[in-house]
Amino acid sequence: ILSELERVCDSIVILNEGKVLEYGLVSDLVSKYTTPKYIIKVDNPEKLVKNLSKETAKTLLMKDGYLISEVKDYDSFVKEINSVAREHAITLKEMMLLSATLEEIFIEIMRKRPK
C-alpha cells in the first residue's frame, strides 16, 4: 500500500492507534527521517572506501563495483570523492541518489514514537 501512496500522494498522515504521529509533504518527511544514500560505481571500490573519510560518508554495502553510502553532507562528499578518485586514479563511472521509500519513513517514525 505504501508504494502505491508514493505514486499518487504528495502529502501523508501517519496514524498509530488513532493518534497522529506525523504529517506533511512526503519530501519533507524524507528529509526529516532519512539520511541520503547514494549508489556509486567505480573501477576500484575497495581503494575508494579505504581513502574516504568516515565523517563524510558511511559505506553500507559494496558489491560488483558498486558502493551504497549514506552521505552526511553532499557538497563535502562530492569534493572528497573527486579528490580521492583523482589522487588514486580511480574512475568514477556513476553516482545516483537512492530515494527513500514511504516504508522506510514509516519504520523510522514508528521506531522513534513515544511508547
N, C-alpha and C positions, 0 to 999 in steps of 0.2 A: 504493500500500500504506500509506503513512504517513497519508493521510487516513482510511483505514479504521481504523487503530490509534487515531487520535484519538477515534473514536466509541466504541470498546469497551474501551480501556485507561486506567487512571489512573496506572500506573507503567510505565516502559520501561527497557530496557538498550540502549545503543548500542555496537556492536562494530565494530572495524576490524581486519581480518586476524587474527581470533581474540582480540584484546585488548579488554577493556572500556575504553571511552573515558569513558563517563558512564552513570549510572543514577539513578533516583529518580522521584518524582512528576512528572507532566507539568507541573503548575502550578509546581513548584519550578524545573524546568528552564527554563520560560518566563521566570520572574523572573531567573534567573541569566544567561541568554544573549540576552535581547532587551530593547530599550527600548520601553516602552509607546507605542503610536501611537493617536492619536485622529482621527476624522473629524469635521469641524466645518462646519456650514453657516451662513453669514451672508449678509446682503444686500450687503455690500461687503468681499469677501475681501482685495482689494488694500490697502485702508485698514487693515484689521486686521493684516495681515502687516507693513506698514510701521511700525506702532506697537507691536508685540510685541518684547520684549527677546530677544536670542539666548541669554541664559542660561537662560530658562525653557523654550523650545521651539525646535525646528528644523523649519521648514516643508519638507516633502519634495515636495509636489505641490499645485497649485492649479488647479481646473478646475470650470467650471459652478457657481460659487458655493460649492464645497466646498474645504476645506483638509484635507490629511493632514499631521499634525505629530507628530514624536517629542517626547515630554514627559519632561523630566528629573525634575521634582517636581510631582506632580499638584495639591497644595494651592496652591502658588505660581502654577501655571498658571491654575487656576480663578479665583483672586483677580485676577490680571493681566488675563485675558481679559474678565472682568466690568467691571473698571475701564476698560480701553481701550474696550470697547463702550459703556459709559455716557458716557465723556468725548467720544467721537467720533460718538455717535448711530448706532451700528452695532447692527442687530438680530441677536441670536444665535438661530437657528432650531432647531439640532440639534447635539448633541455625543455621540459614541458611541465606546467603546473598540473598536479593531480587534484581535481576538485573534490572537496569533502562531500559526503552524502548526507541526506537528512537522517539516515540511520545512525551515522557516526555522531551527529549532533545530538540526536535523541539519547543515545547511550551516554554521552558526556553529561548532558543535563540531568539524566536520572542518577548518574554516579555522584553528582555534586549536590543533589537535592537534600534539603534538611530532613532528617529522619524523625 
